[in-house]
Amino acid sequence: MALQNTLTRWGWPAKLLHWVMAVLIIGLAATGVFMANFTDWYYPDMLEATTARVDLTQQHKSFGFVVFVLGCLRILWRWFAPVVPGLPYETPGWQRIAVGMTHYGLYVLIFILPLSGWLMSSASPLNDADAYPAQIKNMVFGLFELPDPIAPGDRYLAGLFHSVHVYAGYVLAGLLLLHVAGVLYHHFILRDSVLTRMLPFGGDR
């Protein structure tokens, strides 16, 4: 596989970042929905449910941090490798606009979600040692602690960033569905190379 992108195929760094981030984002969405809505159902014992929710939350924060870092690397790689495969020549103008808006929206949300989650956790009363003795710090895989840009214990800001995090997640899910639907349309209906050139061992078709 080539390192650099060309006008007809993606290089392996772009493919690797794309698929690793896709897997992580889907996993984060699934764990986020589970820990927010189904933890108590899955763990009937209250203590066990609380412990599981805390553990999942810390893992969620850790992988969210990884997504943020990978997003930064992805932007950096686009700067180093600005050539990208274009859409087929016959693609209508409105589809090009829709694809561009969807891609830009996904890039923005890749950063909004981890940042809003970080700010929400930072402002949360659960991160305030004075109000909550069992303080839940913003740890990344237990290796290091993220700084708190907001003083812990601010319920208003915690609620505000929680809303941003949740609704940004809904928008991201919608854009991902549009993205997948568009790629499948190109692959099965138009039968072009939009999908295959992003597959790990795919190329022109």
C-alpha beads as a LAMMPS data file, in Angstrom:
LAMMPS data file: protein, C-alpha beads

205 atoms
204 bonds

1 atom types
1 bond types

-500.0 500.0 xlo xhi
-500.0 500.0 ylo yhi
-500.0 500.0 zlo zhi

Masses

1 110.0

Atoms # bond

1 1 1 0.000 0.000 0.000
2 1 1 1.188 3.475 -0.866
3 1 1 2.011 6.059 1.765
4 1 1 0.677 9.151 -0.016
5 1 1 -2.835 9.697 -1.288
6 1 1 -3.392 9.979 -5.032
7 1 1 -6.311 11.224 -7.110
8 1 1 -7.620 7.660 -7.318
9 1 1 -6.762 6.002 -3.997
10 1 1 -6.069 6.713 -0.320
11 1 1 -2.666 6.038 1.198
12 1 1 -2.344 3.631 4.108
13 1 1 -2.052 6.337 6.844
14 1 1 -5.379 7.848 5.776
15 1 1 -6.985 4.398 5.639
16 1 1 -5.598 3.416 9.038
17 1 1 -6.789 6.615 10.724
18 1 1 -10.198 6.327 9.052
19 1 1 -10.934 2.766 10.162
20 1 1 -9.414 2.971 13.642
21 1 1 -11.422 6.121 14.354
22 1 1 -14.573 4.547 12.916
23 1 1 -14.274 1.539 15.238
24 1 1 -13.506 3.734 18.262
25 1 1 -16.372 6.154 17.597
26 1 1 -18.904 3.337 17.177
27 1 1 -17.603 1.699 20.360
28 1 1 -17.798 4.994 22.270
29 1 1 -21.358 5.554 21.073
30 1 1 -22.392 2.056 22.159
31 1 1 -20.795 2.303 25.605
32 1 1 -22.163 5.818 26.081
33 1 1 -25.723 4.686 25.400
34 1 1 -25.271 1.603 27.578
35 1 1 -23.837 3.323 30.645
36 1 1 -26.414 6.117 30.454
37 1 1 -29.498 3.951 29.970
38 1 1 -28.921 0.263 30.672
39 1 1 -26.351 -0.085 33.458
40 1 1 -28.993 -0.427 36.183
41 1 1 -30.899 -2.953 34.098
42 1 1 -27.827 -5.078 33.382
43 1 1 -26.549 -4.924 36.978
44 1 1 -29.506 -5.333 39.405
45 1 1 -27.251 -4.746 42.421
46 1 1 -26.952 -0.973 42.999
47 1 1 -23.321 -1.073 44.147
48 1 1 -22.312 -3.270 41.246
49 1 1 -24.174 -1.003 38.807
50 1 1 -22.489 2.110 40.208
51 1 1 -19.048 0.513 40.053
52 1 1 -19.635 -0.620 36.475
53 1 1 -20.865 2.839 35.471
54 1 1 -17.769 4.500 36.952
55 1 1 -15.453 2.013 35.217
56 1 1 -17.241 2.466 31.887
57 1 1 -17.161 6.238 32.275
58 1 1 -13.407 6.201 32.810
59 1 1 -12.901 3.952 29.786
60 1 1 -15.216 6.227 27.794
61 1 1 -13.098 9.257 28.762
62 1 1 -9.876 7.442 27.901
63 1 1 -10.943 6.349 24.437
64 1 1 -12.522 9.761 23.854
65 1 1 -9.088 11.245 24.466
66 1 1 -7.634 8.785 21.936
67 1 1 -10.214 9.869 19.337
68 1 1 -9.293 13.508 19.932
69 1 1 -5.592 12.773 19.445
70 1 1 -6.275 10.720 16.309
71 1 1 -8.468 13.533 15.000
72 1 1 -5.549 15.929 15.416
73 1 1 -3.276 13.461 13.608
74 1 1 -5.819 13.151 10.827
75 1 1 -5.932 16.906 10.314
76 1 1 -2.135 17.024 10.407
77 1 1 -1.872 14.237 7.842
78 1 1 -4.298 16.038 5.526
79 1 1 -1.954 19.015 5.724
80 1 1 1.054 16.858 4.807
81 1 1 -0.894 14.905 2.170
82 1 1 -3.350 17.423 0.668
83 1 1 -4.080 15.368 -2.461
84 1 1 -7.256 13.345 -1.946
85 1 1 -9.308 11.128 -4.259
86 1 1 -12.207 13.033 -5.763
87 1 1 -15.727 11.936 -6.489
88 1 1 -16.462 10.416 -9.901
89 1 1 -16.625 13.045 -12.653
90 1 1 -20.335 12.500 -13.287
91 1 1 -21.341 13.160 -9.653
92 1 1 -24.014 15.922 -9.607
93 1 1 -23.148 19.240 -7.980
94 1 1 -25.717 18.866 -5.194
95 1 1 -24.194 15.535 -4.202
96 1 1 -20.737 17.091 -4.074
97 1 1 -22.057 19.813 -1.775
98 1 1 -23.818 17.251 0.430
99 1 1 -20.688 15.108 0.659
100 1 1 -18.527 18.113 1.519
101 1 1 -20.924 19.312 4.224
102 1 1 -21.169 15.811 5.688
103 1 1 -17.382 15.417 5.830
104 1 1 -16.841 18.835 7.392
105 1 1 -19.618 18.114 9.884
106 1 1 -17.977 14.824 10.868
107 1 1 -14.606 16.502 11.343
108 1 1 -16.131 19.212 13.563
109 1 1 -18.052 16.692 15.663
110 1 1 -14.966 14.515 16.109
111 1 1 -13.592 17.413 18.170
112 1 1 -16.810 18.739 19.723
113 1 1 -17.684 15.405 21.336
114 1 1 -14.445 14.733 23.248
115 1 1 -14.058 18.413 24.172
116 1 1 -17.616 18.700 25.496
117 1 1 -17.184 15.416 27.383
118 1 1 -13.956 16.674 28.943
119 1 1 -15.513 19.998 29.962
120 1 1 -18.617 18.239 31.306
121 1 1 -16.531 15.883 33.434
122 1 1 -14.305 18.703 34.579
123 1 1 -17.249 20.807 35.795
124 1 1 -19.113 17.857 37.311
125 1 1 -19.696 17.783 41.080
126 1 1 -18.369 14.205 40.943
127 1 1 -14.972 15.726 40.198
128 1 1 -15.174 17.986 43.262
129 1 1 -13.285 16.383 46.160
130 1 1 -14.948 18.726 48.687
131 1 1 -18.484 17.774 47.665
132 1 1 -17.795 14.165 46.665
133 1 1 -15.151 12.375 48.777
134 1 1 -14.842 9.563 46.207
135 1 1 -13.781 12.128 43.593
136 1 1 -13.906 10.755 40.038
137 1 1 -10.921 12.303 38.293
138 1 1 -10.484 12.592 34.551
139 1 1 -7.918 9.846 34.114
140 1 1 -6.673 8.453 30.794
141 1 1 -6.275 4.673 31.149
142 1 1 -5.136 5.313 34.727
143 1 1 -1.844 6.683 33.372
144 1 1 -2.295 10.422 33.758
145 1 1 -4.932 12.956 34.738
146 1 1 -6.367 15.515 32.363
147 1 1 -6.305 19.107 33.662
148 1 1 -9.561 20.786 34.677
149 1 1 -10.172 23.933 32.600
150 1 1 -13.330 24.513 34.671
151 1 1 -13.498 24.482 38.458
152 1 1 -15.234 21.245 39.543
153 1 1 -18.683 21.513 41.085
154 1 1 -20.336 23.837 38.553
155 1 1 -23.662 22.076 38.000
156 1 1 -24.857 24.583 35.404
157 1 1 -21.820 24.178 33.148
158 1 1 -21.785 20.424 33.703
159 1 1 -25.405 20.282 32.533
160 1 1 -24.733 22.607 29.601
161 1 1 -21.809 20.576 28.288
162 1 1 -23.728 17.364 28.934
163 1 1 -26.461 18.634 26.605
164 1 1 -23.882 19.610 23.987
165 1 1 -22.295 16.161 24.276
166 1 1 -25.580 14.298 23.936
167 1 1 -27.002 16.309 21.035
168 1 1 -23.669 16.333 19.227
169 1 1 -23.769 12.551 19.525
170 1 1 -27.199 12.464 17.873
171 1 1 -25.998 14.678 15.023
172 1 1 -22.878 12.545 14.597
173 1 1 -25.000 9.392 14.403
174 1 1 -27.166 10.994 11.708
175 1 1 -24.178 12.117 9.661
176 1 1 -22.556 8.691 9.949
177 1 1 -25.735 7.070 8.630
178 1 1 -25.751 9.511 5.701
179 1 1 -22.073 8.806 5.084
180 1 1 -22.549 5.036 5.090
181 1 1 -25.688 5.261 2.936
182 1 1 -23.850 7.412 0.392
183 1 1 -20.874 5.049 0.236
184 1 1 -23.140 2.014 -0.216
185 1 1 -25.067 3.857 -2.939
186 1 1 -21.834 4.479 -4.812
187 1 1 -20.698 0.874 -4.345
188 1 1 -23.868 -1.060 -5.167
189 1 1 -25.819 1.313 -7.421
190 1 1 -23.207 3.406 -9.225
191 1 1 -20.572 0.650 -8.949
192 1 1 -17.626 3.005 -8.659
193 1 1 -14.501 2.923 -6.457
194 1 1 -15.585 5.277 -3.653
195 1 1 -15.722 2.397 -1.142
196 1 1 -12.990 0.101 -2.431
197 1 1 -10.309 2.787 -2.463
198 1 1 -10.776 3.251 1.300
199 1 1 -10.758 -0.468 2.120
200 1 1 -7.508 -1.751 3.711
201 1 1 -6.392 -3.521 0.531
202 1 1 -8.659 -1.785 -1.922
203 1 1 -7.736 0.462 -4.810
204 1 1 -9.039 1.451 -8.185
205 1 1 -11.966 -0.348 -9.678

Bonds

1 1 1 2
2 1 2 3
3 1 3 4
4 1 4 5
5 1 5 6
6 1 6 7
7 1 7 8
8 1 8 9
9 1 9 10
10 1 10 11
11 1 11 12
12 1 12 13
13 1 13 14
14 1 14 15
15 1 15 16
16 1 16 17
17 1 17 18
18 1 18 19
19 1 19 20
20 1 20 21
21 1 21 22
22 1 22 23
23 1 23 24
24 1 24 25
25 1 25 26
26 1 26 27
27 1 27 28
28 1 28 29
29 1 29 30
30 1 30 31
31 1 31 32
32 1 32 33
33 1 33 34
34 1 34 35
35 1 35 36
36 1 36 37
37 1 37 38
38 1 38 39
39 1 39 40
40 1 40 41
41 1 41 42
42 1 42 43
43 1 43 44
44 1 44 45
45 1 45 46
46 1 46 47
47 1 47 48
48 1 48 49
49 1 49 50
50 1 50 51
51 1 51 52
52 1 52 53
53 1 53 54
54 1 54 55
55 1 55 56
56 1 56 57
57 1 57 58
58 1 58 59
59 1 59 60
60 1 60 61
61 1 61 62
62 1 62 63
63 1 63 64
64 1 64 65
65 1 65 66
66 1 66 67
67 1 67 68
68 1 68 69
69 1 69 70
70 1 70 71
71 1 71 72
72 1 72 73
73 1 73 74
74 1 74 75
75 1 75 76
76 1 76 77
77 1 77 78
78 1 78 79
79 1 79 80
80 1 80 81
81 1 81 82
82 1 82 83
83 1 83 84
84 1 84 85
85 1 85 86
86 1 86 87
87 1 87 88
88 1 88 89
89 1 89 90
90 1 90 91
91 1 91 92
92 1 92 93
93 1 93 94
94 1 94 95
95 1 95 96
96 1 96 97
97 1 97 98
98 1 98 99
99 1 99 100
100 1 100 101
101 1 101 102
102 1 102 103
103 1 103 104
104 1 104 105
105 1 105 106
106 1 106 107
107 1 107 108
108 1 108 109
109 1 109 110
110 1 110 111
111 1 111 112
112 1 112 113
113 1 113 114
114 1 114 115
115 1 115 116
116 1 116 117
117 1 117 118
118 1 118 119
119 1 119 120
120 1 120 121
121 1 121 122
122 1 122 123
123 1 123 124
124 1 124 125
125 1 125 126
126 1 126 127
127 1 127 128
128 1 128 129
129 1 129 130
130 1 130 131
131 1 131 132
132 1 132 133
133 1 133 134
134 1 134 135
135 1 135 136
136 1 136 137
137 1 137 138
138 1 138 139
139 1 139 140
140 1 140 141
141 1 141 142
142 1 142 143
143 1 143 144
144 1 144 145
145 1 145 146
146 1 146 147
147 1 147 148
148 1 148 149
149 1 149 150
150 1 150 151
151 1 151 152
152 1 152 153
153 1 153 154
154 1 154 155
155 1 155 156
156 1 156 157
157 1 157 158
158 1 158 159
159 1 159 160
160 1 160 161
161 1 161 162
162 1 162 163
163 1 163 164
164 1 164 165
165 1 165 166
166 1 166 167
167 1 167 168
168 1 168 169
169 1 169 170
170 1 170 171
171 1 171 172
172 1 172 173
173 1 173 174
174 1 174 175
175 1 175 176
176 1 176 177
177 1 177 178
178 1 178 179
179 1 179 180
180 1 180 181
181 1 181 182
182 1 182 183
183 1 183 184
184 1 184 185
185 1 185 186
186 1 186 187
187 1 187 188
188 1 188 189
189 1 189 190
190 1 190 191
191 1 191 192
192 1 192 193
193 1 193 194
194 1 194 195
195 1 195 196
196 1 196 197
197 1 197 198
198 1 198 199
199 1 199 200
200 1 200 201
201 1 201 202
202 1 202 203
203 1 203 204
204 1 204 205
